[in-house]
Amino acid sequence: MGAPGPARPDPDALLRTAAQEGRGRLKIFLGAAPGVGKTFEMLSEGAARRRDGVDVVVGVVETHGRAETEALTRGQEIVPRRAVAYEGRTLHEMDLDAILARAPRLVLVDELAHTNAPGSRHPKRYGDVEELLAAGINVYSTVNIQHVESLNDVVASFTRVRVRETVPDRIFELAEIEVVDMPPDELIERLKAGKVYLPQEATRALGHFFSKSNLSALRELALRRAAQAVDAQMLDHVRSLGVGGTWAGSDRIVVAVSELPGADGLVRAAKRVADALKAPWTALFIETPRTQGFSDAEHTRVAETMRLASQLGGAIATVPAPAVIDGIQRFLADARATQLVLGKSKRSRWFELRHGSVVDRLVRETPGVTVHVVPVDDAIAPAAGTRTRAPGWGSPTGYALTLAGVAAITAVASALFHVLDLGNVALLYLLPVMVAASLFGLRTGLFAGIASSLAYNFFFLPPTGTLTVSNPENVVSIIVLLSVAVATSQLTARVRAQADLAAASARTNATLAGFVRQLSSINDPVTAAQMICDDVKRLFGVQVVLLAPKAGGVLAVQAASDPDYRLELMDQAAASWAFDNATIAGKGSGTLAASEWLFQPLKAGDRVLGVLGAAHDAGGDPIRADRLPLLASLIDQSALVLERLRLEAEMRDVDAVRTRDRLRAALLSSVSHDLRTPLTAVLAAADQLDRGATPELTATIKAEANRLNRFVANLLDMARVEAGALTLHVEPIDLSDAVTGAAHDARRALEGHALQLEVPPDLPLVRADPQLLHHCLLNLLDNAGRYGDPGSEIVIEGAHRYGQLRLSVLDHGPGLPPGRESEVFETFRRLEGSDRAVGGTGLGLAIVKAFADAMGMAVEATNRHDGAGAAFTLTFPAALIVRDPAPEQLT
């Protein structure tokens, strides 16, 4: 098979391109340090676009008192910032909603890494920018290189300053990057002149962050990060178009390794080339049908070579292909590689004449790629007897069946010899040759061709009974039989190799799909860890342990494939090293190789979630080289699942914290406002008692004390509901008595309203908790008294229809906003429908909903059908209705 076919559009690149349709475009002005002119450049380009007729507004800009920057803001439309009160101060932030409502074509947003004031919709300004882009608005923004998340540690290592405000690298993936550059000496002069900071701040900065060495390193990082972004976007673009070629915006290096001795030298040579060019590199192993015949020593050598490449910082890839050249050429095309490192071992001239030279063919047939040829010392030969029998030599069964087939054809031809001519008899012998070559390979096919030729010559060519060929034309028939055997076996071998590769790829994909499908349905981290260990053991036949950090950061075994696993002190040290350094350690690696286990980190983004250890019972290498890519894929998927479970647990914890914060805020609100009102009335009435008690004052004290008690009871009941500590005492209840008692206790809240009871006395009893039902009715009546119009009528009506009993509280008031009726039952939610002030904590109806759910009832809020006002209905299902109450239940 020759060079790869015409390039086709990459589906993933097309999907990424399609995802950008309808979104705004982001342009980032990237600088090495403050003061290089990022904001000035952004404002200048924004002004130029405005002069070209583009609708441009300034969302937020920080001039830092620089006169030349402030001058550029004059004449531009600036969206006013919104004021945010925080800890006694007033902060001014970008008004995201105002910009969205204004909907300009382009908005200028300074300082992309800025942290927004508490209470903002997005904690970071880049979140505001993402929302603007999603709305189809183009954005220009600025950022310094030290704020890039992936470079944060690198910058801190030489500046000794770790910035807290960072921007995720994903923001840069689809952004256009413009580097605003300034030589370090010129920037230092600007700093000394007071054009960056105030004089006292500038002196301190020159002695620390703004040293020439720091600025030079930051400048290099900025230029390199911009080049990486441009290269990645260029590759994505050409892949989406299906354009061929390397498109060498930057160098990409591939080193092809094999099972031969000296492959480790190739890897080190590739590392030196990559370091010199500051380029990424990949170690590539091509898996062909010949790989199946590798000895254990050759598999081990490949594994060690790939581990070395990983330790040296390179990527590793194992690609199945029918031939080495085909696999290398395809990978070079897919990776858009610009340089290839190959090893050339000493081969005899006769060997190259028979098999050709891989190096020579790649140099001739891979235009646009620089090929580095490194001499390889292959003096170390594999031990005799270690290589398994190469596929294709055939088996005794194949040879026996081939002889039987030739004999059968000879018998058939002898029976039909008088009706067939000699040429047709020769055609019959093609059948066993084709069958043998197709089923058993080249050598068995050749054997069939020779056997058929001999049988044809001995039994049918004159003089029969001898191997002499008297007619030269019959020699052609013998040659044809042998040629058919060779051609058929060659074609069959190629088809079989491709089928084997396709089957291996399908098995790998099916394994990954099944693995992910099973893990995706798990919601418990411990169960997921155990399933990971069991599946890896089943697929690779090794012992597996999964270690994760516990309290205090100590690694502990979370799951194991076998209960009798053993981790010695050296094994634990290897696991800790793999976790702390996010790299493999243990047996077969370059670190703590004395361990019996090989540990690989489970990484999700920049976080290491744990380590997966594997050990072979026989004491050999845990995982063969040809199985490493599958293991790497399983580890990546496992890390993603564990990260999902960790984030879900964190979200549950965050929700619990938010709930406690809401309860705390409600308590403080009640103490400071709602509880103050009845306390004020009680204190005023007590003051009047000193001058002589009156019945009115005593009634006021009692009423306000009961009101205060009800507020406190609501808070305590909500705390019981949130804590799940609600206890039910269910008994049969007469609703007429329950409604009458609740109306009596709520008379103070219903003052000024006429109350009409339309609860038939013949309603059946219901099963409920008397105290909880009383609280429900009190809160519904209190809500009706608060929101009902002064002097209006409040109605309580009951009805028993369609097997359900419904008890409704109806008021005449502003009603509920259409479509938002169910929101009134949310904790601390108040949907006020009028302009008059209405007190309350927003807990009453939430308590009604929680109590009703606990008792098996339903509660709903609607607007009245016969006029303005709201209707709150408690529904008792048939299961809660007492059909035939016993006599003692009626007393």
Secondary structure, 3 states (H helix, E strand, C coil): CCCCCCCCCCHHHHHHHHHCCCCCCEEEEEECCCCCCHHHHHHHHHHHHHHCCCCEEEEECCCCCCHHHHHHHCCCCECCCEEEEECCEEEEECCHHHHHHHCCCEEEECCCCCECCCCCCCCEHHHHHHHHHHCCCEEEEEEEHHHEHHHHHHHHHHHCCCCCCCECCHHHHCCEEEEECCCHHHHHHHHHCCCCCCHHHHHHHHCCCCCHHHHHHHHHHHHHHHHHHHHHHHHHHHHHHCCCCCCCCCCCEEEEECCCCCHHHHHHHHHHHHHHHCCCEEEEEEECHHHHHCCHHHHHHHHHHHHHHHHCCCEEEEEECCCHHHHHHHHHHHHCCCEEEEEECCCCHHHHHHHCCHHHHHHHHCCCCEEEEEECCCCCCCCCCCCCCCCCCCCHHHHHHHHHHHHHHHHHHHHCCCCCCHHHHHHHCHHHHHHHHHHHCHHHHHHHHHHHHHHHHHHCCCCCCCCCCCCCHHHHHHHHHHHHHHHHHHHHHHHHHHHHHHHHHHHHHHHHHHHHHHHHCCCCHHHHHHHHHHHHHHHHCCEEEEEEECHHHCEEEEEECCCCCCCCHHHHHHHHHHHHHCCCEECCCCCCCCCCCEEEEEEECCEEEEEEEEECCCCCCCCCHHHHHHHHHHHHHHHHHHHHHHHHHHHHHHHHHHHHHHHHHHHHHHHHHHCHHHHHHHHHHHHHHCCCCCHHHHHHHHHHHHHHHHHHHHHHHHHHHHHCCCCCCCEEECHHHHHHHHHHHCCCCCCCCEEEEECCCCCCCEEECHHHHHHHHHHHHHHHHHHCCCCCEEEEEEEEECCEEEEEEECCCCCCCCCCHHHHHCCCCCCCCCCCCCCCCCCHHHHHHHHHHHCCCEEEEEECCCCCCEEEEEEECHHHECCCCCHHHHC
